[in-house]
């Protein structure tokens, strides 16, 4: 929670051996850090990075993003103190859900000799100060979703680090009297694989994970036209998974699209979705075999979708639903720039109204010329949904979805996944 009214913050700089000392007047005049708010990109931390003779090089360090979706506004809503006070006057609790990357950064800071410096660099100290400053107005932070995403071997050290952080920087926040403390040990920091998740967590992630595996495989079949890719994906969802999830359909439709004639809005959506759901950092990919890259991308994407779904579930200020006798206004705190850009470009994924989400997912983009993809993909989805009207109210079984996810993993391992989808070989195995 970072407020625009908090304009001047302390900044500490350590000199590196061999660097020319910065003149005192420059330090006083140019190195005071200023928290500014830039719409619509959120909060940035500006400071002068390096002094070289008479030349100053300036850069921006991105702070925590704290935001939520809005049904009445087409952009994300960035957090500020006015929102807290407004909620307090309306009898709402302001709940800030922490993304896993924030918790991991806190843990990583306590593994160093200078945790305060690391936490400051990450923007977490300033976040904590604003939470403390406004706690009297009913501000709460929730790490529960982050704990769910962490591998079991990571939860204990992350919890210990988070408790240390809260005890020192947020001493007035209450603790769960039933919590179990764990020693701060050095468990593995390796990311978990889907097959290693407990069964209940597999089921919670299975739909998004299976869908994103399919999207990643089909996306990589280079000689298929965009419409053919989308048609293949929809057939797989209907015939194998026995469901069509609108959030993943939205992802697939933009990922598969060509760039012919697209406008800036569509380009931003496509880029943000590709970056978040079918790409991974090169530094990570180079150490993994090709099948593990796709599995890692898909699980990360499934976790992001689960986080957004959690935000919607908690944020009930738009309905009459009451959560534990209190109305909540839920916000997400993350330092994941790809996730933020995805949420910013595609706010429709948060719509609680399925009809609105479907309408967004079937946008025709009639202003785009030179391609029939948008019209044809909307027609494909519409026809398939009409065919499946009788399936909508049936209880969904997770067993077949889990089996489908593991099947794609096996096909990726033996190098036959693309052939399986291109030729719709699932039809031969019925």
C-alpha positions as CSV (number, residue, x, y, z in Angstrom):
1,X,0.0,0.0,0.0
2,X,1.9,3.1,-1.2
3,X,0.3,6.5,-1.1
4,X,1.0,9.3,-3.5
5,X,0.9,11.7,-0.6
6,X,4.1,10.2,0.8
7,X,6.4,12.2,-1.5
8,X,9.9,12.2,0.0
9,X,11.5,9.0,1.3
10,X,15.1,8.5,2.6
11,X,17.6,7.1,0.2
12,X,20.9,5.4,1.1
13,X,23.7,5.0,-1.4
14,X,26.9,3.0,-0.9
15,X,30.0,3.9,-2.9
16,X,31.6,1.2,-5.0
17,X,35.4,1.0,-5.1
18,X,36.9,2.9,-7.9
19,X,33.9,5.3,-8.3
20,X,34.3,9.0,-8.1
21,X,32.7,10.4,-4.9
22,X,29.5,12.3,-5.6
23,X,29.7,16.0,-4.6
24,X,27.7,16.8,-1.4
25,X,25.5,19.4,-3.1
26,X,24.5,16.8,-5.7
27,X,23.7,14.3,-3.0
28,X,21.5,16.9,-1.2
29,X,19.8,18.1,-4.3
30,X,19.5,15.1,-6.6
31,X,19.7,11.9,-4.7
32,X,16.6,12.4,-2.5
33,X,14.2,9.6,-3.6
34,X,10.8,10.6,-4.6
35,X,7.8,8.4,-4.9
36,X,5.7,9.5,-7.8
37,X,2.5,8.2,-9.4
38,X,2.3,7.8,-13.1
39,X,-1.0,6.9,-14.7
40,X,-1.8,4.3,-15.7
41,X,1.4,2.4,-14.9
42,X,1.2,2.7,-11.1
43,X,4.0,3.7,-8.7
44,X,7.6,4.1,-9.6
45,X,10.6,4.9,-7.5
46,X,12.8,7.5,-9.2
47,X,16.4,8.1,-8.2
48,X,19.7,9.2,-9.9
49,X,21.7,6.1,-10.5
50,X,25.3,7.1,-11.2
51,X,27.5,10.2,-11.3
52,X,30.1,10.4,-14.0
53,X,31.9,13.8,-14.2
54,X,29.1,16.2,-15.2
55,X,26.8,13.5,-16.6
56,X,23.9,12.1,-14.6
57,X,22.2,8.8,-15.7
58,X,18.7,8.4,-14.4
59,X,16.7,5.2,-14.2
60,X,13.5,4.0,-12.6
61,X,13.2,1.2,-10.1
62,X,9.7,-0.3,-10.1
63,X,8.0,-0.7,-6.8
64,X,5.3,-3.1,-5.6
65,X,2.2,-2.9,-7.8
66,X,-0.9,-2.6,-5.6
67,X,-4.1,-2.6,-7.7
68,X,-7.5,-4.1,-8.3
69,X,-10.0,-4.5,-11.1
70,X,-13.0,-2.4,-11.7
71,X,-16.3,-3.2,-13.4
72,X,-17.0,0.5,-14.0
73,X,-13.6,1.6,-15.3
74,X,-11.6,0.0,-18.2
75,X,-8.2,0.3,-16.5
76,X,-6.8,-1.2,-13.4
77,X,-7.3,0.9,-10.3
78,X,-4.0,1.8,-8.5
79,X,-4.0,1.8,-4.8
80,X,-3.9,5.0,-2.7
81,X,-4.8,6.2,0.8
82,X,-8.1,7.6,-0.4
83,X,-9.3,4.1,-1.2
84,X,-8.5,3.0,2.4
85,X,-10.4,5.9,4.0
86,X,-13.3,5.5,1.6
87,X,-13.6,1.8,2.5
88,X,-13.5,2.6,6.2
89,X,-16.3,5.1,5.9
90,X,-18.4,2.4,4.0
91,X,-17.7,-0.3,6.6
92,X,-15.4,-2.3,4.4
93,X,-12.1,-4.0,5.2
94,X,-9.2,-3.3,2.9
95,X,-7.6,-6.6,2.2
96,X,-4.2,-6.7,0.3
97,X,-3.5,-10.2,-1.1
98,X,0.3,-10.8,-1.4
99,X,1.6,-12.5,-4.5
100,X,4.1,-15.3,-4.0
101,X,7.0,-13.3,-5.4
102,X,6.6,-10.7,-2.6
103,X,6.8,-13.5,0.0
104,X,9.8,-15.0,-1.8
105,X,11.6,-11.6,-1.9
106,X,11.0,-11.2,1.9
107,X,12.5,-14.7,2.5
108,X,15.4,-13.9,0.2
109,X,16.2,-10.7,2.0
110,X,16.5,-12.6,5.3
111,X,19.0,-14.9,3.8
112,X,21.4,-12.0,3.3
113,X,23.5,-10.0,5.7
114,X,21.5,-6.8,5.0
115,X,17.8,-7.7,4.9
116,X,16.7,-4.1,5.4
117,X,18.6,-2.9,2.4
118,X,17.2,-5.7,0.3
119,X,13.6,-5.1,1.5
120,X,14.0,-1.4,0.8
121,X,15.4,-2.1,-2.7
122,X,12.3,-4.2,-3.4
123,X,9.9,-1.5,-2.2
124,X,8.6,-3.7,0.6
125,X,9.7,-1.4,3.4
126,X,7.7,1.5,2.0
127,X,4.8,-0.8,1.5
128,X,4.9,-1.9,5.1
129,X,5.1,1.7,6.3
130,X,2.0,2.6,4.5
131,X,0.2,-0.5,5.9
132,X,1.2,0.5,9.4
133,X,0.2,4.1,8.8
134,X,-3.3,3.2,7.7
135,X,-3.9,0.0,9.8
136,X,-6.4,2.0,12.0
137,X,-8.7,2.2,9.0
138,X,-9.0,-1.5,8.7
139,X,-6.2,-2.6,6.5
140,X,-5.2,-6.3,6.3
141,X,-2.5,-8.2,4.4
142,X,-3.1,-11.8,3.4
143,X,-0.3,-14.2,2.5
144,X,-2.7,-17.2,2.3
145,X,-2.8,-17.4,-1.5
146,X,1.0,-17.2,-1.7
147,X,1.4,-20.0,0.8
148,X,-0.9,-22.2,-1.4
149,X,1.4,-21.6,-4.4
150,X,4.6,-22.4,-2.6
151,X,6.1,-25.9,-2.6
152,X,5.8,-27.6,0.8
153,X,9.6,-27.5,1.3
154,X,9.5,-23.7,0.9
155,X,6.5,-22.9,3.2
156,X,8.2,-23.2,6.5
157,X,11.2,-20.9,5.8
158,X,9.0,-18.4,3.9
159,X,6.6,-18.3,6.9
160,X,9.4,-17.8,9.3
161,X,10.8,-14.9,7.3
162,X,7.4,-13.3,6.9
163,X,6.8,-13.5,10.6
164,X,10.1,-11.9,11.3
165,X,9.2,-9.1,8.8
166,X,5.8,-8.5,10.4
167,X,7.2,-8.6,13.9
168,X,9.7,-5.9,13.2
169,X,8.0,-3.7,10.6
170,X,4.3,-4.3,11.4
171,X,4.3,-5.0,15.2
172,X,0.7,-3.9,15.7
173,X,-0.7,-6.4,13.2
174,X,-2.3,-9.4,15.0
175,X,-1.1,-13.0,14.8
176,X,-3.1,-16.2,14.4
177,X,-3.1,-17.8,17.9
178,X,-3.2,-21.2,16.3
179,X,-0.2,-20.7,14.0
180,X,2.6,-23.3,14.2
181,X,6.2,-21.8,14.0
182,X,9.0,-23.6,12.2
183,X,12.7,-23.2,12.3
184,X,14.4,-21.0,9.7
185,X,16.2,-23.7,7.7
186,X,17.7,-24.0,4.3
187,X,15.3,-26.2,2.4
188,X,15.4,-26.5,-1.4
189,X,14.4,-23.5,-3.3
190,X,13.7,-25.6,-6.5
191,X,10.3,-24.8,-8.0
192,X,7.7,-27.5,-7.7
193,X,6.4,-29.6,-10.6
194,X,2.7,-30.2,-11.1
195,X,3.2,-34.0,-10.6
196,X,4.6,-33.3,-7.2
197,X,1.7,-31.3,-5.9
198,X,-0.7,-32.8,-3.4
199,X,-3.8,-34.1,-5.0
200,X,-6.0,-31.3,-3.7
201,X,-3.7,-28.7,-5.2
202,X,-3.5,-30.6,-8.5
203,X,-7.3,-30.5,-8.7
204,X,-7.4,-26.8,-8.0
205,X,-4.9,-26.1,-10.8
206,X,-5.8,-28.8,-13.2
207,X,-8.2,-27.0,-15.5
208,X,-5.8,-24.0,-16.1
209,X,-2.8,-26.2,-16.2
210,X,-4.2,-28.6,-18.8
211,X,-5.6,-25.7,-20.9
212,X,-2.2,-23.8,-20.8
213,X,-0.3,-27.0,-21.7
214,X,-2.6,-27.4,-24.8
215,X,-2.2,-23.7,-25.7
216,X,1.6,-23.9,-25.5
217,X,1.8,-27.0,-27.6
218,X,-0.7,-25.7,-30.3
219,X,1.0,-22.3,-30.3
220,X,4.3,-23.9,-31.3
221,X,2.9,-25.8,-34.4
222,X,4.2,-23.1,-36.7
223,X,2.6,-24.2,-40.0
224,X,-0.9,-24.1,-38.6
225,X,-2.9,-20.9,-39.4
226,X,-4.2,-18.9,-36.5
227,X,-7.8,-20.0,-37.0
228,X,-6.8,-23.6,-37.3
229,X,-4.9,-23.3,-34.0
230,X,-7.9,-21.9,-32.2
231,X,-10.2,-24.5,-33.7
232,X,-7.9,-27.3,-32.6
233,X,-7.7,-25.9,-29.1
234,X,-11.5,-25.6,-28.8
235,X,-12.0,-29.1,-30.1
236,X,-9.6,-30.5,-27.5
237,X,-11.3,-28.6,-24.7
238,X,-14.7,-29.9,-25.6
239,X,-13.8,-33.4,-26.6
240,X,-11.1,-34.3,-24.0
241,X,-11.4,-31.9,-21.1
242,X,-15.2,-31.8,-21.5
243,X,-15.2,-28.1,-20.6
244,X,-14.5,-24.7,-22.1
245,X,-13.1,-22.3,-19.6
246,X,-13.6,-18.7,-20.7
247,X,-10.5,-17.4,-19.0
248,X,-8.2,-19.7,-20.9
249,X,-10.2,-19.2,-24.1
250,X,-9.4,-15.5,-23.8
251,X,-5.7,-16.3,-23.5
252,X,-5.7,-18.7,-26.4
253,X,-7.6,-16.4,-28.8
254,X,-5.0,-13.6,-28.4
255,X,-2.0,-15.9,-28.3
256,X,-2.9,-17.6,-31.5
257,X,-3.8,-14.4,-33.4
258,X,-1.7,-13.0,-36.1
259,X,-0.4,-9.4,-36.1
260,X,-2.1,-8.6,-39.4
261,X,-3.9,-5.2,-39.1
262,X,-4.0,-5.2,-35.3
263,X,-4.4,-2.0,-33.4
264,X,-2.6,-0.9,-30.3
265,X,-5.2,-2.3,-27.9
266,X,-5.0,-5.8,-29.4
267,X,-1.2,-5.6,-29.7
268,X,-0.9,-4.9,-26.0
269,X,-3.2,-7.8,-25.1
270,X,-1.4,-10.2,-27.3
271,X,2.1,-9.2,-26.1
272,X,1.1,-9.3,-22.4
273,X,-0.6,-12.7,-22.8
274,X,2.3,-14.2,-24.8
275,X,4.8,-12.9,-22.3
276,X,2.8,-14.3,-19.3
277,X,1.5,-17.6,-20.7
278,X,3.8,-18.9,-23.4
279,X,7.2,-17.4,-22.7
280,X,9.8,-17.8,-19.9
281,X,13.1,-16.1,-19.1
282,X,15.9,-17.2,-21.3
283,X,18.1,-17.7,-18.2
284,X,15.6,-20.2,-16.9
285,X,14.8,-21.9,-20.2
286,X,18.5,-22.6,-21.0
287,X,18.8,-24.9,-18.0
288,X,15.7,-26.9,-18.8
289,X,14.7,-29.5,-21.5
290,X,12.0,-28.3,-23.9
291,X,9.2,-30.3,-22.3
292,X,10.1,-28.9,-18.8
293,X,10.0,-25.4,-20.2
294,X,6.4,-25.8,-21.4
295,X,5.4,-27.4,-18.1
296,X,7.0,-24.6,-16.1
297,X,5.3,-21.9,-18.2
298,X,1.9,-23.6,-17.8
299,X,2.1,-24.1,-14.1
300,X,3.3,-20.5,-13.5
301,X,0.3,-19.4,-15.7
302,X,-2.1,-21.6,-13.8
303,X,-0.9,-20.1,-10.5
304,X,-1.5,-16.6,-11.9
305,X,-5.0,-17.4,-13.0
306,X,-5.7,-19.0,-9.5
307,X,-4.4,-15.8,-7.9
308,X,-6.7,-13.6,-10.0
309,X,-9.6,-16.0,-9.2
310,X,-8.8,-15.6,-5.5
311,X,-8.9,-11.9,-5.8
312,X,-12.3,-12.1,-7.3
313,X,-13.5,-14.5,-4.6
314,X,-12.4,-12.2,-1.8
315,X,-13.4,-9.0,-3.4
316,X,-17.1,-9.1,-2.8
317,X,-17.9,-5.4,-2.6
318,X,-19.6,-5.7,-5.9
319,X,-22.2,-8.1,-4.6
320,X,-24.3,-8.9,-1.6
321,X,-22.0,-11.7,-0.6
322,X,-20.5,-11.3,2.9
323,X,-17.2,-13.1,3.8
324,X,-16.9,-13.9,7.5
325,X,-19.3,-11.1,8.5
326,X,-17.3,-8.4,6.9
327,X,-17.3,-6.7,3.5
328,X,-13.9,-6.8,1.7
329,X,-12.3,-4.6,-0.9
330,X,-9.5,-6.8,-2.1
331,X,-6.3,-5.6,-3.8
332,X,-3.3,-7.5,-5.2
333,X,0.3,-6.6,-4.3
334,X,2.9,-8.0,-6.7
335,X,6.3,-7.2,-8.1
336,X,5.8,-9.5,-11.1
337,X,5.8,-7.0,-14.0
338,X,4.5,-9.6,-16.5
339,X,1.5,-10.3,-14.3
340,X,0.8,-6.6,-13.8
341,X,1.0,-6.0,-17.6
342,X,-1.3,-8.9,-18.2
343,X,-3.9,-7.7,-15.7
344,X,-3.6,-4.2,-17.1
345,X,-4.1,-5.3,-20.7
346,X,-6.8,-7.8,-20.0
347,X,-9.0,-6.6,-17.1
348,X,-12.0,-8.5,-18.5
349,X,-10.6,-11.8,-17.1
350,X,-11.7,-10.6,-13.7
351,X,-15.4,-10.1,-14.6
352,X,-17.6,-12.0,-12.1
353,X,-20.4,-11.9,-14.6
354,X,-19.9,-14.8,-17.0
355,X,-21.9,-13.1,-19.7
356,X,-19.7,-10.1,-19.7
357,X,-16.6,-12.3,-19.7
358,X,-18.0,-14.2,-22.7
359,X,-18.7,-11.0,-24.6
360,X,-15.2,-9.8,-24.0
361,X,-13.8,-13.2,-25.1
362,X,-15.8,-13.1,-28.4
363,X,-15.0,-9.5,-29.4
364,X,-15.0,-9.2,-33.2
365,X,-12.5,-6.4,-33.5
366,X,-14.3,-5.3,-36.6
367,X,-11.9,-2.4,-37.0
368,X,-9.1,-4.8,-37.8
369,X,-8.7,-5.4,-41.6
370,X,-6.7,-7.9,-43.6
371,X,-7.8,-11.0,-41.6
372,X,-10.9,-12.9,-40.8
373,X,-9.4,-14.5,-37.7
374,X,-11.4,-12.5,-35.1
375,X,-14.7,-13.1,-36.8
376,X,-14.0,-16.8,-37.5
377,X,-12.7,-17.6,-34.0
378,X,-15.7,-16.0,-32.4
379,X,-17.9,-18.1,-34.6
380,X,-16.0,-21.3,-33.7
381,X,-16.4,-20.6,-30.0
382,X,-20.1,-19.7,-30.4
383,X,-20.9,-22.9,-32.3
384,X,-19.1,-25.1,-29.8
385,X,-20.8,-23.4,-26.9
386,X,-24.2,-23.9,-28.6
387,X,-23.4,-27.6,-29.1
388,X,-22.6,-27.9,-25.4
389,X,-25.6,-26.2,-23.8
390,X,-26.7,-29.5,-22.3
391,X,-23.3,-29.9,-20.5
392,X,-23.2,-26.6,-18.7
393,X,-25.1,-27.6,-15.6
394,X,-23.4,-31.0,-15.2
395,X,-21.1,-31.5,-12.2
396,X,-17.5,-31.3,-13.4
397,X,-15.2,-34.3,-12.7
398,X,-11.5,-33.4,-12.1
399,X,-10.2,-36.9,-12.7
400,X,-10.4,-36.8,-16.5
401,X,-8.9,-33.3,-16.5
402,X,-5.9,-34.5,-14.4
403,X,-5.4,-37.5,-16.7
404,X,-5.4,-35.1,-19.7
405,X,-2.8,-32.9,-18.1
406,X,-0.5,-35.9,-17.4
407,X,-1.1,-37.2,-20.9
408,X,0.2,-34.0,-22.4
409,X,3.2,-34.1,-20.1
410,X,4.0,-37.6,-21.3
411,X,3.5,-36.6,-25.0
412,X,5.9,-33.6,-24.4
413,X,8.5,-36.0,-22.9
414,X,8.5,-38.3,-26.0
415,X,8.2,-35.5,-28.5
416,X,4.8,-36.3,-30.0
417,X,2.7,-33.6,-28.5
418,X,2.4,-31.4,-31.6
419,X,1.5,-34.4,-33.8
420,X,-1.2,-35.4,-31.2
421,X,-2.9,-32.1,-31.4
422,X,-2.4,-31.3,-35.1
423,X,-4.0,-34.7,-36.1
424,X,-6.5,-34.7,-33.2
425,X,-5.2,-38.2,-32.2
426,X,-7.3,-38.2,-29.1
427,X,-10.2,-39.2,-31.4
428,X,-8.4,-42.4,-32.3
429,X,-7.9,-43.3,-28.6
430,X,-11.5,-43.2,-27.5
